[in-house]
């Protein structure tokens, strides 16, 4: 596999994971007539921590997706490359494309899992979550 292609895939994967893991999303909570409003800050902190554990961590999941995507892309690219007479180049292109796609898919999936766990935690503690 071409070193330049691997570097591009690695850098792109890191950029995707950095963007995904550094979003500090917080759900909007309606505190009107909320008997638990005095606990909101503590619950926001605790639910954030629980959601991070439940989602597996966006950065970690993005890295897993990049690895799996790169492996599958390399295999598929090698097959296509073999038909055109250059399996090495096909594998390199497939690995880069698969790595980026896999990283993005896993990263965004982990982010959605985080948001869902965060919302559920707050709702279970008696808060009205708007988003």
C-alpha positions as CSV (number, residue, x, y, z in Angstrom):
1,X,0.0,0.0,0.0
2,X,1.3,3.5,-0.9
3,X,2.6,5.4,2.1
4,X,1.2,8.7,0.8
5,X,-2.3,7.1,0.5
6,X,-2.0,5.8,4.0
7,X,-0.9,9.2,5.4
8,X,-3.9,10.9,3.7
9,X,-6.3,8.3,5.1
10,X,-4.8,8.6,8.6
11,X,-4.9,12.4,8.6
12,X,-8.4,12.5,7.2
13,X,-9.6,10.0,9.9
14,X,-8.0,12.1,12.6
15,X,-9.6,15.2,11.4
16,X,-13.0,13.5,11.3
17,X,-12.6,12.1,14.8
18,X,-11.4,15.5,16.1
19,X,-14.4,17.3,14.7
20,X,-16.8,14.6,15.9
21,X,-15.4,14.2,19.4
22,X,-15.0,17.9,20.2
23,X,-18.6,18.9,19.7
24,X,-19.9,19.9,23.1
25,X,-23.6,19.3,22.4
26,X,-25.9,19.7,25.3
27,X,-29.6,19.1,25.1
28,X,-32.0,21.9,25.7
29,X,-34.1,21.5,28.8
30,X,-37.3,23.3,29.6
31,X,-37.1,24.3,33.3
32,X,-40.6,25.9,33.4
33,X,-42.6,24.2,36.2
34,X,-39.8,21.6,36.7
35,X,-39.6,20.4,40.3
36,X,-36.1,19.1,39.5
37,X,-34.7,22.4,38.1
38,X,-32.4,22.9,41.1
39,X,-30.6,19.7,40.2
40,X,-30.2,20.5,36.5
41,X,-26.5,21.4,36.5
42,X,-25.5,18.3,38.4
43,X,-27.8,16.1,36.2
44,X,-26.3,17.7,33.0
45,X,-22.8,16.8,34.2
46,X,-23.6,13.3,35.4
47,X,-25.7,12.5,32.3
48,X,-22.9,13.8,30.0
49,X,-20.4,11.4,31.7
50,X,-22.9,8.5,31.5
51,X,-23.6,9.1,27.9
52,X,-19.9,9.2,27.0
53,X,-19.5,5.8,28.6
54,X,-22.6,4.4,26.9
55,X,-21.6,5.6,23.4
56,X,-18.1,4.1,23.6
57,X,-16.5,7.5,22.8
58,X,-16.7,9.1,19.4
59,X,-12.9,9.2,18.8
60,X,-12.5,5.5,19.7
61,X,-15.4,4.5,17.5
62,X,-14.2,6.6,14.6
63,X,-10.8,4.9,14.8
64,X,-12.4,1.5,14.8
65,X,-14.5,2.5,11.8
66,X,-11.4,3.8,9.9
67,X,-9.6,0.5,10.5
68,X,-12.4,-1.7,9.4
69,X,-13.3,0.5,6.5
70,X,-9.7,0.6,5.3
71,X,-9.3,-3.2,5.5
72,X,-12.5,-3.8,3.6
73,X,-11.7,-1.1,1.1
74,X,-8.2,-2.5,0.5
75,X,-9.6,-5.9,-0.2
76,X,-12.2,-4.6,-2.6
77,X,-9.8,-2.3,-4.2
78,X,-7.3,-5.1,-4.7
79,X,-9.9,-7.2,-6.5
80,X,-10.9,-4.3,-8.8
81,X,-7.2,-3.4,-9.3
82,X,-6.4,-7.0,-10.3
83,X,-8.8,-6.7,-13.2
84,X,-7.1,-3.5,-14.4
85,X,-3.6,-5.0,-13.9
86,X,-2.6,-3.1,-10.7
87,X,-3.9,-4.7,-7.5
88,X,-1.5,-2.7,-5.3
89,X,-2.8,0.7,-6.5
90,X,-6.4,-0.6,-6.3
91,X,-5.8,-1.7,-2.7
92,X,-4.3,1.7,-1.8
93,X,-7.2,3.6,-3.3
94,X,-9.7,1.3,-1.7
95,X,-8.1,1.5,1.7
96,X,-8.2,5.3,1.6
97,X,-11.8,5.5,0.5
98,X,-12.9,2.8,2.9
99,X,-11.0,4.3,5.8
100,X,-12.7,7.7,5.3
101,X,-16.1,6.2,4.9
102,X,-15.8,3.8,7.8
103,X,-14.5,6.6,10.1
104,X,-17.3,8.9,9.2
105,X,-20.0,6.3,9.6
106,X,-18.8,5.1,13.0
107,X,-18.0,8.6,14.3
108,X,-21.5,9.9,13.4
109,X,-23.1,6.8,14.8
110,X,-21.3,7.2,18.1
111,X,-22.3,10.8,18.2
112,X,-26.0,10.0,17.8
113,X,-25.7,7.2,20.4
114,X,-24.2,9.8,22.8
115,X,-27.1,12.3,22.2
116,X,-29.7,9.6,22.7
117,X,-28.2,8.4,25.9
118,X,-27.8,12.0,27.2
119,X,-31.5,12.7,26.5
120,X,-32.7,9.5,28.0
121,X,-30.7,10.1,31.2
122,X,-32.1,13.6,31.7
123,X,-35.7,12.4,31.0
124,X,-35.3,9.6,33.5
125,X,-34.2,12.2,36.1
126,X,-37.5,14.1,35.6
127,X,-36.4,16.8,33.2
128,X,-38.3,17.9,30.0
129,X,-35.8,17.6,27.2
130,X,-36.7,19.8,24.1
131,X,-34.2,18.4,21.6
